[in-house]
């Protein structure tokens, strides 16, 4: 094997200094700010739409037929429930017995408060907490945990449990730009403790 070597001249240019411009960085895009403002607007619209649903529900609760039949509604929910839940529904029938009109007005009043507070964005942290508890209460008493769970009767777990989950989601992510709370906080900074969690 024969190796050939060639004589080659390598010409190098004179060294130059490396310059890194300090102030000529490109400006950050405003994309995330637009996305965040759209997300905040979307959350506010979701909150208000949820408030409209509660407003319709509250208007139905103020009807005389609901108030007149409140005791019967609870009795009907208890029918067909599993035996181990009998004590729960029996307890609520005893509590409501003779006081059905008061409980009907409390139910209508709570739903009216939730509707108005959701539509306006008033006392969001407190409102969402009340909504979570009220949703679980309605689901466990008035909706009978979505039951009775017997073949051929129902395949629905109830709407109030979903309401509670939506209240939890709003509690965790709502920033409240389009809300009465935002206006109140400008004048009373301590209102933030009522309206939202510290972020």
C-alpha positions in Angstrom: 0.0 0.0 0.0 1.4 3.3 -1.0 0.5 6.6 0.7 0.8 9.8 -1.0 1.2 13.0 0.8 0.5 16.3 -0.7 1.9 19.5 0.4 -0.9 22.0 1.0 -0.7 25.4 2.5 -3.4 26.4 4.9 -4.1 30.1 5.0 -5.7 31.5 8.1 -7.3 34.9 8.4 -6.3 37.2 11.2 -8.3 36.5 14.4 -11.2 38.8 15.1 -13.0 39.5 18.3 -16.3 38.0 19.1 -19.0 40.6 19.8 -22.2 39.8 21.7 -24.6 42.6 21.6 -26.1 43.1 25.1 -29.2 45.2 24.3 -30.4 43.9 21.0 -32.5 40.9 22.3 -35.8 40.5 20.5 -38.8 41.7 22.5 -40.8 38.9 24.0 -44.0 38.1 22.2 -47.3 39.1 23.7 -48.8 35.7 22.9 -49.1 34.4 26.5 -50.7 37.6 27.7 -53.4 37.3 25.0 -53.9 33.7 25.9 -54.2 34.5 29.6 -56.6 37.3 29.0 -58.7 35.1 26.8 -58.6 32.3 29.5 -59.7 34.8 32.1 -62.5 36.0 29.9 -63.6 32.4 29.3 -63.6 31.7 33.0 -65.8 34.7 33.6 -68.2 33.7 30.9 -68.3 30.2 32.3 -69.1 31.6 35.7 -71.8 33.8 34.4 -73.4 31.0 32.3 -73.4 28.8 35.4 -75.1 31.7 37.2 -77.8 31.8 34.5 -78.4 28.1 35.1 -78.8 28.7 38.8 -81.1 31.7 38.1 -83.5 29.4 36.1 -83.3 26.8 38.9 -84.0 29.4 41.6 -87.0 30.8 39.7 -88.5 27.3 39.6 -87.9 27.0 43.3 -89.9 30.2 44.0 -93.0 28.7 42.4 -95.8 27.9 44.8 -96.0 24.3 43.5 -92.4 23.6 44.7 -93.1 25.1 48.1 -96.4 23.3 48.5 -94.9 19.9 47.6 -91.5 20.1 49.3 -92.3 17.4 51.9 -93.6 15.1 49.2 -90.5 15.6 47.0 -88.3 14.4 49.9 -90.6 11.4 50.6 -90.5 10.4 46.9 -86.7 10.5 46.9 -86.6 8.1 49.9 -88.6 5.5 48.1 -86.6 2.6 46.6 -83.3 3.6 48.3 -81.1 0.9 49.6 -81.8 -0.2 53.2 -78.5 1.1 54.6 -79.5 4.6 53.6 -82.9 4.5 55.2 -81.7 6.2 58.4 -80.4 9.2 56.3 -83.6 9.8 54.5 -85.7 9.2 57.6 -83.6 11.8 59.5 -84.3 14.4 56.8 -88.0 13.7 56.7 -88.2 14.2 60.5 -86.2 17.4 60.3 -88.4 18.8 57.5 -91.7 17.5 58.8 -93.9 20.5 59.8 -91.2 22.9 58.5 -91.4 22.2 54.8 -92.3 25.8 53.8 -89.3 27.2 55.7 -87.0 24.7 54.0 -88.5 25.4 50.6 -87.8 29.2 51.1 -84.3 28.5 52.4 -83.7 26.3 49.3 -85.0 29.0 46.9 -83.1 31.7 48.8 -79.8 29.8 48.6 -80.2 29.2 44.9 -81.1 32.8 44.3 -78.0 33.9 46.2 -75.8 31.5 44.2 -77.3 32.8 40.9 -76.8 36.5 41.7 -73.3 36.0 43.2 -72.2 33.9 40.1 -73.6 36.4 37.7 -71.9 39.4 39.4 -68.8 37.7 40.7 -69.6 38.7 44.3 -67.6 37.1 47.2 -66.3 34.4 44.9 -64.4 32.3 47.4 -67.3 32.3 49.9 -69.8 31.7 47.2 -68.0 28.8 45.7 -67.5 27.2 49.1 -71.3 27.6 49.8 -72.0 26.2 46.3 -69.8 23.1 47.0 -71.5 22.3 50.3 -75.0 23.1 48.9 -74.4 20.9 45.9 -73.3 18.0 48.0 -76.3 18.5 50.3 -78.8 18.6 47.4 -77.2 15.5 45.9 -77.3 13.6 49.1 -80.8 14.6 50.2 -83.0 15.9 47.4 -81.4 13.7 44.7 -80.9 10.7 46.9 -77.3 10.3 45.9 -78.5 10.0 42.3 -80.4 6.8 43.2 -82.2 4.5 43.6 -79.6 2.3 42.1 -81.7 -0.6 41.0 -81.9 -2.3 37.6 -84.2 -0.4 35.3 -84.7 2.7 37.4 -81.9 5.2 36.5 -78.5 5.6 35.0 -77.9 9.1 36.2 -75.8 10.0 39.2 -77.5 13.3 39.7 -76.8 16.9 38.6 -75.9 18.4 41.9 -72.7 16.4 42.3 -71.5 17.9 39.0 -72.4 21.4 40.2 -70.2 20.8 43.2 -67.3 19.7 41.0 -67.8 22.8 38.8 -67.7 25.0 42.0 -64.5 23.3 43.0 -63.0 24.0 39.6 -64.0 27.7 39.8 -62.6 28.0 43.3 -59.3 26.7 42.1 -58.9 28.7 38.9 -61.2 31.8 38.8 -59.2 35.0 38.7 -62.3 37.3 38.8 -61.3 40.1 36.5 -64.9 40.6 35.4 -66.5 40.7 38.8 -67.9 42.9 41.5 -65.1 41.7 43.8 -62.5 43.3 41.5 -64.2 46.6 42.0 -64.6 46.2 45.7 -60.9 45.2 46.1 -59.8 48.5 44.6 -61.5 50.4 47.5 -61.2 47.8 50.2 -58.0 45.7 49.8 -59.0 43.4 52.7 -61.9 42.1 50.6 -59.5 39.8 48.8 -59.7 37.5 51.8 -63.4 37.0 51.1 -63.2 36.9 47.3 -60.2 34.7 46.5 -57.3 32.6 47.6 -53.9 34.2 47.7 -52.0 33.3 44.5 
